[in-house]
């Protein structure tokens, strides 16, 4: 029998990889904007901030270490407690050339696995994502082979960082079980279900319950809704015994037709949903205890290497 958590963790996905400035003028782009938006989200109740970085001039996604370093340092200067979660998702996209599908076309981002986690080794955040999906994504393909995942996981483990396992379909959960069996991952894993991406998990109560019931015993999870599914999934995840995530990476509207003015506004609404359902929000310190993370006071994570 599952019941809501005594304390519910809110994660804010601050800027993401796919949301564009054309979709919303409120999307943070520069390191200063991303850090400030993360800090305001933390003030609103987010215990975890999930971070991508972008090229300050073009607004396009980036994997440049100096940008990650600046964002992390800016956050840590003002808030040593909030939990930093860095993405490792970029670098896995393949776009086949129209004339020769085995040749990469424009838009391909495939990188060596170790390059996708170089910023994790350098900055050693509290958490980083580890995607297990290989799937169609629009007209493109996201590729995360088991060997790629194992190589990335080895760097993450050596850095002492806790992976958040991002799951896009039930086959990803099967792969996660294999990675737990062979020691690539340690249990219980921190999991998230990404729902609403085309050709992956579709949002809804049945999906949340189905995915939850496939997890290893004791695995904390968050169901994430993309787009219009964002806030309904907050309620579904909470009621199913999970934690919650919102942010401009996942959805840009505060309500129908109303753009969210900030990540903090999205967090405040998610907090209201959980509290109106009778829940309580976990602080960053409580979240560290729930997830078994090192306290910043007893580590040097606030000083990136």
C-alpha positions in Angstrom: 0.0 0.0 0.0 1.5 3.3 -1.1 0.7 6.6 0.6 1.9 10.1 0.1 5.3 10.9 1.5 5.4 12.6 4.9 7.5 15.3 3.3 7.4 15.9 -0.5 10.4 17.1 -2.4 10.0 19.8 -5.1 12.5 19.9 -7.9 12.6 22.9 -10.3 13.9 22.3 -13.8 15.1 25.8 -14.5 15.8 26.1 -18.2 16.1 22.8 -19.9 17.3 21.9 -23.4 14.3 22.2 -25.6 12.3 25.2 -24.4 13.1 28.2 -26.6 13.2 32.0 -26.0 10.6 32.2 -28.8 8.1 30.3 -26.7 8.5 32.4 -23.6 10.4 35.6 -22.8 10.8 34.5 -19.2 13.3 31.7 -20.0 16.6 32.2 -18.2 19.5 32.1 -20.6 22.7 33.6 -19.2 24.5 32.0 -16.2 23.4 34.9 -14.1 19.8 34.5 -15.1 19.8 30.8 -14.6 21.4 31.1 -11.2 19.0 33.8 -10.1 16.0 31.9 -11.3 17.2 28.8 -9.4 17.7 30.9 -6.2 14.2 32.3 -6.5 12.8 28.9 -7.1 14.5 27.7 -3.9 13.0 30.6 -2.0 9.6 29.5 -3.3 10.1 25.9 -1.9 12.2 24.0 -4.4 14.7 21.8 -2.5 16.4 20.7 -5.7 17.3 22.8 -8.8 17.9 20.9 -12.0 20.2 22.8 -14.3 21.1 23.0 -18.0 23.2 25.8 -19.4 22.8 27.8 -22.6 25.0 29.9 -24.9 24.5 33.4 -23.6 24.6 34.9 -27.1 22.3 32.5 -29.0 20.3 31.0 -26.2 20.9 27.6 -27.6 21.8 24.6 -25.4 25.4 24.3 -24.3 27.7 21.8 -22.5 30.5 24.3 -21.9 32.1 23.7 -18.5 32.8 27.4 -17.7 29.1 28.1 -18.0 28.2 25.2 -15.6 30.9 26.4 -13.2 29.6 30.0 -13.2 26.0 28.9 -12.6 27.0 26.6 -9.7 29.3 29.2 -8.1 26.7 31.9 -8.3 24.1 29.6 -6.6 26.5 28.5 -3.9 27.6 32.1 -3.1 24.0 32.8 -1.9 22.6 29.4 -1.0 24.8 26.6 0.3 21.9 24.3 1.2 19.8 24.0 -2.0 20.5 20.7 -3.8 22.1 21.1 -7.3 21.2 18.6 -9.9 23.1 18.9 -13.2 21.9 17.3 -16.5 24.0 14.8 -18.5 21.3 14.4 -21.2 22.8 16.5 -24.0 25.1 14.7 -26.3 22.9 11.7 -27.1 20.9 12.9 -30.2 21.3 11.5 -33.7 19.8 13.0 -36.8 20.2 10.7 -39.9 21.3 12.4 -43.1 18.4 12.3 -45.6 20.6 10.8 -48.3 22.6 8.4 -46.2 20.9 7.5 -42.9 24.1 6.0 -41.4 25.8 9.4 -41.7 25.0 12.0 -39.0 23.1 15.0 -40.3 22.8 18.6 -39.0 21.5 18.6 -35.4 23.4 15.5 -34.3 25.0 16.0 -30.9 26.4 12.5 -30.2 29.4 12.8 -27.9 31.7 10.3 -26.2 30.1 9.2 -22.9 32.9 10.6 -20.8 32.5 14.0 -22.5 28.8 14.1 -21.5 29.8 13.8 -17.8 33.0 15.9 -17.8 31.2 18.7 -16.0 30.1 16.2 -13.3 33.6 15.1 -12.7 34.8 18.7 -12.5 32.0 20.2 -10.4 30.7 17.3 -8.4 27.2 18.4 -7.8 24.9 16.7 -5.3 22.9 14.9 -8.0 23.1 14.5 -11.8 20.6 13.0 -14.2 21.3 9.7 -16.0 19.0 9.0 -18.9 18.3 5.4 -19.9 16.2 6.1 -22.9 16.9 5.2 -26.5 13.8 6.4 -28.4 12.4 8.4 -31.3 12.2 12.1 -30.5 10.3 13.9 -33.3 12.2 13.1 -36.5 15.4 12.4 -34.5 16.6 9.6 -32.3 18.0 9.8 -28.7 20.6 7.1 -28.2 21.7 5.9 -24.7 23.1 2.4 -25.2 23.7 0.2 -22.2 27.5 0.6 -22.7 27.2 4.4 -22.9 25.2 4.4 -19.7 27.7 2.2 -17.9 30.6 4.4 -18.9 28.7 7.5 -17.8 27.7 5.9 -14.5 31.3 5.0 -13.8 32.4 8.6 -14.0 29.4 9.7 -11.9 30.2 7.1 -9.2 33.9 8.1 -9.1 32.8 11.7 -8.6 30.7 10.7 -5.6 27.5 12.1 -7.2 24.1 10.5 -6.8 22.5 9.7 -10.1 18.8 10.5 -10.8 17.7 7.8 -13.2 15.4 9.3 -15.9 13.0 6.8 -17.3 11.0 7.5 -20.5 9.3 4.1 -21.0 9.0 0.7 -19.3 12.0 -0.8 -21.2 14.2 1.8 -19.5 13.1 0.4 -16.1 14.1 -3.1 -17.3 17.5 -1.7 -18.2 17.7 -0.1 -14.8 17.1 -3.4 -13.1 19.9 -5.0 -15.1 22.2 -2.1 -14.1 21.4 -2.7 -10.5 22.1 -6.4 -10.8 25.5 -5.9 -12.3 26.5 -3.2 -9.9 26.6 -0.3 -12.3 24.0 1.4 -10.1 23.5 1.2 -6.4 20.1 0.8 -4.8 17.7 2.0 -4.0 17.9 4.2 -7.1 16.5 7.8 -7.3 14.1 7.6 -10.2 12.0 9.9 -12.3 9.3 9.1 -14.9 9.3 11.6 -17.8 5.7 11.6 -19.2 4.4 13.5 -22.2 7.4 13.3 -24.5 6.2 11.9 -27.9 6.7 8.2 -28.2 7.5 7.7 -24.6 5.5 7.3 -21.4 2.1 9.1 -21.9 0.8 11.1 -18.9 -2.0 9.8 -16.8 -2.8 8.0 -13.6 -2.4 4.5 -15.1 1.1 5.4 -16.3 2.2 6.6 -12.9 0.9 3.6 -11.1 2.3 1.2 -13.7 5.8 2.7 -13.7 5.8 3.0 -9.9 5.0 -0.7 -9.5 7.9 -1.7 -11.7 10.5 0.0 -9.4 12.7 -1.7 -6.8 11.3 -1.6 -3.3 12.1 1.6 -1.5 13.1 3.6 -4.6 12.0 7.3 -4.3 10.5 8.6 -7.5 9.1 11.7 -9.2 6.6 11.6 -12.0 7.3 14.5 -14.4 4.6 15.9 -16.7 5.6 17.8 -19.8 3.5 20.6 -21.2 -0.1 20.6 -20.2 0.5 17.5 -18.1 2.8 19.4 -15.7 0.4 20.4 -12.9 -1.9 17.4 -13.2 1.2 15.2 -12.8 2.1 17.1 -9.6 -1.1 15.9 -8.0 -0.8 12.3 -9.4 2.8 11.9 -8.3 2.1 13.2 -4.8 -0.9 10.9 -4.4 1.0 7.9 -5.7 3.7 8.3 -3.1 6.2 10.3 -5.2 7.8 13.7 -5.2 7.1 16.5 -7.7 8.9 18.5 -10.4 7.9 21.7 -12.3 9.9 24.3 -14.2 10.3 26.1 -17.5 12.0 23.1 -18.9 8.8 21.1 -18.5 6.0 23.6 -19.0 5.8 27.3 -19.6 2.2 28.1 -18.6 1.0 28.9 -15.1 -2.6 28.3 -16.2 -4.4 28.0 -19.6 -3.1 30.7 -21.8 -1.1 32.4 -19.1 2.7 32.2 -19.4 4.5 31.6 -16.1 6.4 34.8 -15.2 9.2 32.8 -13.5 10.2 29.4 -12.3 9.4 30.6 -8.8 5.7 31.0 -9.8 5.6 27.4 -11.1 7.1 26.2 -7.8 4.7 28.2 -5.8 1.7 26.7 -7.6 3.1 23.1 -7.3 3.6 23.8 -3.6 0.0 24.9 -3.3 -1.3 21.8 -5.0 0.6 19.5 -2.6 -0.4 21.5 0.5 -4.0 21.7 -0.6 -4.0 17.9 -0.8 -2.7 17.7 2.8 1.0 17.4 2.1 4.0 19.1 3.5 7.0 20.3 1.6 10.5 19.1 2.3 13.2 21.6 3.0 16.6 21.2 1.3 18.0 19.9 4.6 15.2 17.4 5.0 15.7 16.4 1.4 19.3 15.7 2.0 18.3 13.4 4.8 15.6 11.7 2.7 17.9 11.0 -0.2 21.0 10.3 1.8 23.0 13.2 0.5 26.0 14.7 2.2 25.4 17.9 4.0 27.2 20.9 2.6 28.6 21.7 6.0 30.5 18.4 6.0 31.7 18.4 2.4 33.6 20.7 -0.1 30.9 20.5 -2.8 30.3 24.3 -2.4 33.8 24.8 -3.8 33.8 23.4 -7.3 37.1 21.8 -8.3 
